[in-house]
Amino acid sequence: MRLKFHTVDVFTTRRFAGNPLAIVEGADGLSTEAMQTIAREFNLSETIFVQTPEDPIHTAKVRIFFPTDEISFAGHPTIGCAIHLALAKHQGNGNFDTVITLEEVAGLVPVNVMRKAGVVTAQFTAPIIPYPAQGDIPTAETAAAALGLEAADIGFAGHRLGLFVGGPTFAFVPLASREALTRAKPAEPAWSRMTGAANTVGVYCYTPGGGDPETAYRARMFAPTGGIPEDPATGSASALLAAQLLASGELKEGTNTFRLEQGYEMGRPSDIGLEISLAAGKIEAVMISGSSVTVSEGEIEVD
């Protein structure tokens, strides 16, 4: 059996930046084991498999895999796949504004995709409002040891460590400076002790500002035990950042918008839009936006 695949770079408008994604089409006949094997073969942070939707009014059913495991929801596969399906639907170079509805394991994810002046962007609403996770929130000392840093590098102006879930679970580690963010890297055995106690494979480090004056935060995300030494862009963690920002007192009533940078330290610059709706002190919706560009296409042989 031969299946078509495409690779795209997500959260960027230029090739060989952003976060690479493999999209495998016509995956209805694949077992979970086969999908995991193919994801391991691509060895990207995520591979998304496109299937016939359970409800015909939706665009597609999708399943998303790390190289080592399936994940119920992820941001950059959602953005990249939705843009890919929208471009297939709207041939040519004209402008369009359409909704691509994806059935993900975590729930239904409608994605608004728009092409204007040749630039394609997409925005989705996270299927789950992030909430505190079960697990041990790391201390500053624990996080510093796990990241090869000093305790003084951890935290800034009202931002403390957090642990939140919204599909996947991430530990959030605010860092005091860009220099500390650059130095951060998983350090064993403290890393495994921290992530084991927190019951998460992903650790999202962030600090104020970025290369662009409009950037609110620059971030890095490490998940080596999940097969991702470092992720160039993590849409799901960006969505969960909403809960971390609420806990840190950074949100106001109404609509809050932030520009995030990730992947710059690893040579894969990614730009992520985060929009958070807050009412009566509670998060009502979290939206993630970004662009995507096609890099390659071909066929994969499946036994």
ZAMARGU-4260 file (C-alpha; in steps of 0.2 Angstrom, whole numbers, plus 5000, padded with zeros to 4 digits):
<rodrens>
0) 5000/5000/5000 | 5006/5017/4995 | 5001/5033/5005 | 5004/5051/5000 | 5013/5062/5012
5) 5018/5080/5014 | 5030/5089/5025 | 5027/5107/5030 | 5035/5119/5041 | 5023/5127/5054
10) 5023/5144/5063 | 5033/5152/5049 | 5031/5159/5032 | 5048/5153/5025 | 5054/5135/5022
15) 5067/5127/5034 | 5061/5138/5049 | 5047/5134/5061 | 5042/5117/5066 | 5043/5103/5053
20) 5027/5091/5052 | 5024/5076/5042 | 5006/5074/5035 | 5001/5056/5030 | 4985/5055/5020
25) 4972/5041/5017 | 4977/5033/5034 | 4960/5024/5037 | 4968/5007/5035 | 4983/5010/5046
30) 4984/5002/5063 | 4990/5011/5079 | 5006/5001/5078 | 5008/5006/5060 | 5005/5024/5063
35) 5018/5024/5077 | 5031/5015/5066 | 5029/5028/5052 | 5030/5042/5065 | 5046/5035/5071
40) 5052/5034/5053 | 5049/5052/5050 | 5057/5056/5067 | 5049/5073/5068 | 5042/5080/5084
45) 5025/5075/5077 | 5017/5066/5063 | 4998/5068/5059 | 4988/5055/5050 | 4972/5060/5040
50) 4957/5049/5040 | 4939/5049/5035 | 4929/5059/5047 | 4916/5050/5059 | 4904/5064/5055
55) 4903/5069/5036 | 4900/5087/5040 | 4918/5088/5047 | 4933/5089/5036 | 4944/5075/5043
60) 4948/5064/5058 | 4966/5065/5063 | 4978/5056/5075 | 4994/5064/5080 | 5010/5054/5086
65) 5027/5059/5094 | 5041/5047/5088 | 5037/5037/5104 | 5019/5039/5108 | 5002/5046/5102
70) 4996/5062/5109 | 4977/5068/5110 | 4980/5086/5104 | 4994/5096/5097 | 4995/5114/5090
75) 5007/5113/5076 | 5000/5098/5068 | 4983/5106/5069 | 4989/5122/5061 | 4999/5113/5048
80) 4986/5100/5043 | 4972/5113/5042 | 4982/5124/5031 | 4986/5109/5020 | 4968/5103/5018
85) 4962/5121/5015 | 4975/5124/5001 | 4969/5107/4993 | 4951/5113/4994 | 4955/5131/4987
90) 4966/5128/4972 | 4975/5143/4964 | 4982/5159/4972 | 4966/5168/4976 | 4961/5174/4993
95) 4949/5163/5004 | 4943/5162/5022 | 4937/5144/5026 | 4934/5133/5041 | 4943/5116/5042
100) 4935/5105/5056 | 4947/5091/5063 | 4941/5077/5074 | 4955/5075/5086 | 4957/5063/5101
105) 4955/5077/5113 | 4939/5083/5104 | 4933/5093/5089 | 4944/5107/5083 | 4938/5120/5071
110) 4952/5129/5062 | 4949/5146/5053 | 4961/5146/5038 | 4963/5162/5028 | 4974/5167/5013
115) 4976/5185/5010 | 4990/5194/4999 | 4998/5177/4997 | 5000/5173/5015 | 4991/5159/5023
120) 4987/5159/5042 | 4976/5148/5053 | 4969/5150/5070 | 4961/5137/5081 | 4952/5137/5098
125) 4960/5124/5110 | 4948/5109/5113 | 4951/5110/5132 | 4952/5125/5143 | 4969/5122/5153
130) 4968/5118/5171 | 4980/5113/5185 | 4988/5096/5183 | 4990/5082/5196 | 5008/5081/5200
135) 5022/5089/5210 | 5025/5107/5204 | 5044/5109/5204 | 5053/5120/5216 | 5065/5133/5209
140) 5080/5123/5216 | 5073/5107/5208 | 5070/5116/5191 | 5087/5124/5191 | 5096/5107/5194
145) 5086/5099/5180 | 5090/5113/5168 | 5108/5116/5172 | 5104/5133/5179 | 5105/5142/5196
150) 5090/5145/5207 | 5092/5164/5204 | 5089/5160/5186 | 5071/5154/5190 | 5056/5166/5191
155) 5053/5184/5187 | 5040/5198/5192 | 5025/5187/5199 | 5029/5172/5188 | 5032/5156/5197
160) 5033/5138/5192 | 5017/5130/5186 | 5010/5113/5180 | 4995/5113/5169 | 4985/5101/5158
165) 4974/5103/5142 | 4976/5087/5133 | 4995/5085/5136 | 5003/5091/5152 | 5017/5103/5153
170) 5028/5110/5167 | 5030/5129/5165 | 5047/5137/5171 | 5049/5156/5170 | 5067/5161/5168
175) 5074/5178/5173 | 5083/5182/5158 | 5086/5178/5139 | 5104/5173/5144 | 5097/5160/5156
180) 5085/5154/5143 | 5100/5151/5131 | 5109/5141/5144 | 5095/5130/5149 | 5096/5112/5144
185) 5090/5095/5152 | 5103/5089/5165 | 5101/5071/5171 | 5098/5063/5183 | 5089/5079/5190
190) 5078/5080/5174 | 5071/5063/5176 | 5067/5066/5194 | 5058/5082/5191 | 5048/5076/5176
195) 5044/5060/5185 | 5037/5069/5200 | 5027/5081/5189 | 5021/5067/5178 | 5025/5076/5162
200) 5038/5074/5148 | 5037/5092/5142 | 5045/5107/5151 | 5041/5124/5144 | 5054/5138/5148
205) 5050/5156/5145 | 5056/5173/5148 | 5050/5191/5144 | 5052/5199/5127 | 5061/5193/5111
210) 5069/5198/5095 | 5054/5208/5089 | 5048/5222/5100 | 5030/5215/5099 | 5035/5199/5106
215) 5028/5196/5124 | 5039/5180/5128 | 5052/5169/5120 | 5051/5151/5125 | 5060/5134/5123
220) 5052/5117/5126 | 5061/5101/5130 | 5054/5083/5130 | 5069/5071/5128 | 5060/5057/5135
225) 5046/5059/5123 | 5058/5058/5108 | 5059/5077/5107 | 5076/5084/5113 | 5069/5101/5109
230) 5054/5107/5100 | 5055/5122/5088 | 5037/5127/5091 | 5024/5119/5103 | 5006/5125/5100
235) 4998/5114/5114 | 5010/5121/5127 | 5007/5139/5120 | 4989/5136/5123 | 4992/5130/5141
240) 5002/5145/5144 | 4986/5154/5146 | 4983/5146/5163 | 5001/5150/5168 | 4998/5168/5163
245) 4982/5169/5173 | 4991/5162/5188 | 5004/5175/5186 | 4992/5189/5185 | 4996/5194/5167
250) 4978/5193/5160 | 4964/5206/5160 | 4946/5205/5158 | 4941/5203/5139 | 4953/5198/5125
255) 4972/5196/5128 | 4984/5194/5114 | 5002/5189/5114 | 5016/5186/5102 | 5027/5171/5106
260) 5044/5166/5099 | 5051/5149/5100 | 5065/5139/5091 | 5076/5153/5089 | 5090/5146/5100
265) 5090/5130/5089 | 5090/5139/5072 | 5071/5136/5068 | 5063/5152/5072 | 5044/5151/5075
270) 5031/5164/5078 | 5015/5159/5087 | 5000/5170/5091 | 4991/5167/5107 | 4974/5175/5111
275) 4965/5172/5128 | 4947/5177/5132 | 4944/5180/5151 | 4928/5183/5159 | 4925/5185/5178
280) 4943/5180/5181 | 4941/5163/5171 | 4948/5158/5155 | 4933/5156/5142 | 4943/5152/5126
285) 4961/5150/5121 | 4966/5153/5102 | 4982/5149/5094 | 4987/5156/5077 | 5001/5154/5064
290) 5006/5151/5046 | 5013/5136/5037 | 5023/5132/5021 | 5025/5116/5011 | 5042/5109/5010
295) 5041/5091/5002 | 5029/5078/4996 | 5030/5060/4991 | 5023/5042/4994 | 5027/5030/5008
300) 5027/5012/5006 | 5017/5003/5019 | 5017/4984/5021
</rodrens>
